[in-house]
């Protein structure tokens, strides 16, 4: 369990809770994340909508750095958007020799497209990680009903994202089940949350969050687990606003799946930044930690 | 000199547009021996053929080259034409200027050059042709029809009506196929059953038709007119000559199995008829083998059987199932370590069934309600007397089985009470001894005499017993002495053996082990001793040399011991017993670490030097294994032991003495109760064989294990294993009251109903009791039937595509109310699971908004099949009509790509459906999801250019037809071909639609491609006509283009024999003259009837002794020369 690590910019800002909980969990289960030295932003939506080469170059540079620094390690990426951007670059590099030569020209660095890029859902659902998680769960979240939200970019486009099912992925469900929480069967696991449109085109993006929350609630979820800072932010930020504007009664705290892992492993909610969410997420966790904790 | 005529065909413009015909004609005129050449617009037409015939006469031609299309197409046409002339039909060559020239080249000049070369080759070859004459073979006038759907039935009836014999083979237990599953048929809305069931009856009553259901074609040899087929009649476990179709067995069967005929929408029994109108109307049993619980039980108890009966509340029958194998239901239900549960398929999804506890419930329930009863002996009493030494589970079970057969059995027991280790080994808190006593009494009530306080070697001997008329002996004395620790000081007072300690306690002698007790060992005896000492007031520590993971004791026993307060010292072993004045005072031990795995895969303990420690102790109980007490037997004159000191006997319990048998712990070393019972049962069989001189199987009848994969269980609702109630923990620590209380009725039934019926049939044998005709054949096996046929018609039909893995966006099968069109047919069918009411499978309510989606899996290259499935537009319209007709105030939305209604009355039907109110939306559905009990369908109306959302109560997917499973294998057996989608290939799409490329094998119905019922029936009639035409001949002409051996050249090497795929070549002896001598030698010889003219032998023959007539070596060489020189 050793990976070269691309944290992504959000980890330093909006994704604090993700960052804290990742550090807590990886330390507990003995997963080593070696941060790529001098990594740069994946470019997010801004880069690929400006220039395909810009997006390719930004990500290829990071991949080339990783290849040079940790030639034997896979590159683990916690954010869905970064994951998609890096994998697209890898996919390009592997598509043909000509393409690879073009990339090398673009970044003016040696790069061979050797190292695999994997999502955090993949790193945590490998057997050794699952085993280590099981062994470290000391405060099971017994009975907490969680809708696992994967977002669109961890599974689409299928030929780039892989390896889980596009419509009904199960990796996060399986990981979350280890905490003693119950993952609910719901229909919006891989529907888009609106992504960066929440900044530029709110009118179009907010209804997307609305339908995700509605389906989660209809299927009995008490919380949503995410694996992407932007997904988490969008679902989190808009919930209170929707309740106010539309009169809905959503009460579904949004967590990173690593927060749930961390807390089931004994972290206090504050230790991993649970109080940092927009929509109050602390009280639900406290309720379950008391309930679940008594079983230990 | 030969006289060759060359006839070049334009084929309309097919050849003429790609090849300069005039140049070909000019060139051909100059070829050697060509005396005449002409071109013709359509050579195959009547005037074209007439011109050739005229030229033959006019130019005295003796051979002909026709330059046209592929010989596949018209070679036979021109051969037939030559029959009416002076030329032998085989003095013909066809140069293929169409498929292999004009159609495939774009450069006309180059194509012309190629065409000239092709003609030159043909002319060179025909120059070497010789006249060939076909021989005759007989025709077997019996047809084999494979597949009993509407196509098969119609074909069979039409052939039978023409006066020929037909065998109709069907894989399912009834003929009828898919059509009988349907409700109504478009466009006339005829009841499907009303028009297809009479056909089924007609087939079964037709004197010329033999129906073979539950059968599959396994192998086919031979050729047109003379096929030989091997048909596998699968075991149905019911004698159909006796079955009356009364359904008594189905009423008796406790198993609820998936009803495949209702496509999983309903349930049926393990013994069943496919549907009420089945033909033949006889029951069959679905058996996939022995369920894992039964298979892995050492005694092969019918665990699945009694679980199934318990689930439906038939406890007495269930107890009867246990008693087929053993009377010890109550005992086993408490103490068995249940390998059945370890192998239970539910392990793959949640937790195993609590099989043992349910068995305990059966016994406890019978006792509580006073129905423990007596076990009846129905067998005739027999005179032979049998002696059993030892009244443990092995001895008593052997006595039980022999008593059931009517033998006189005496059991001799050394101890004051019967039961062996059950009585003196197992503590009361695990097994209430009243339960044991009552179950032993059941055996005594059957006439078995148990003599306690009678020790072999002391009170009795084999010699004396033989003298008293005992004819056979079963030694089952168990293993009642301990293995030694082999450490200094072991003989100190206060060191006791686990078995001795338990015996004392169990016989009520109240041993007093003192305050500090150490138990050495990690097996079940160690746990029993520890927990017993605890209850006697001691402070108990278990010393085990490996870690907990290696402990051989049952995990639950370890947990219970720990709960009650037993302490554990792992990785520690005694080195020396310390005593003061001969009285034990302490034990010096050493710490271990785990080393390499030993032969059994357990890691061996390795002492850590310097880690010695001393524990103070009042009693040390050694429980590291038991051994057989040999002294008594030796005294009785029995001395046969193996190298471990156990009694030497084989797997069938036989010893070297013919009348002495042995089993249980005494023979195997310490083992489990259920293994002892298995040994007792085996011994009983072995003894009966010995006494009666029979050779019946020793082991109970057992089919191969029926395993179920986790994937098959993914839709089984999860249900937790029943919780075992226990007495309060303080009572467990201080009293010998039974710790586990067993299940109440509700829990036991719920537990039994968790069974997933791995083998389907539970082998409870309730049907055997219920059947008055005695038609159940429990041990039936498949049968292979060989029969000759003249023709074969394949009518294997279709299956619907498995849409679930392809369409995750439609829920991938997770939403119960998203169903297929065929499932809808069952819902709307009066004989279906809802008796014709359209109800949602999820909650049995009537759907008001129904969405129908067409082209699911068809016309969708990315996900399913590229082709149009052809019938869906019409049955989609029919389904819409039925929804609107049957459900008041309903709305029906049909998402479509195109509406294709080619057929008589079809467009009108579609029009009426729209008038009924069906809303047709042009576009695909992109996603279906569940929200608040509704299925939200997100799609597109491409005519409006807008996204649409429909909240549906039910969604019907009109899915693509795909070929029936197994068709590829069948095609291989028959030597016919399939297309890339696995539909069977017809010989020609227009001219030979019901023939295959193998002569004598025909096709009809959907095995050839998707089609509706009218087209299927039309094809069936056509295939029958082809067969009838074939059968109108008594003899058939054979193809004369077969191999011929030139004896003079043949060296008899036999290389050709091995390479012939038709086994047509053999070596035969001939006699020839060499100088003045007559000598005999072997040469190859070709069977004219079997040879198919493939030419493999000709290629293999090194001396060039084999020629394929029509393709002789000489002919081929002439062709090569014509091309190359």
Contacts between the chains, C-beta under 8 A, distances in Angstrom:
chain1	res1	chain2	res2	distance
A	165	B	808	6.1
A	165	B	812	7.9
A	166	B	808	6.1
A	167	B	808	2.8
A	167	B	809	5.4
A	167	B	812	6.4
A	168	B	808	5.6
A	168	B	812	6.0
A	168	B	814	7.2
A	185	B	814	6.7
A	187	B	811	7.9
A	187	B	927	7.8
A	187	B	929	3.0
A	187	B	930	6.1
A	187	B	931	7.1
A	187	B	936	8.0
A	188	B	929	7.2
A	214	B	931	7.1
A	215	B	929	6.7
A	215	B	931	5.6
A	218	B	930	8.0
A	218	B	931	4.5
A	218	B	932	5.1
A	219	B	930	7.5
A	219	B	931	7.7
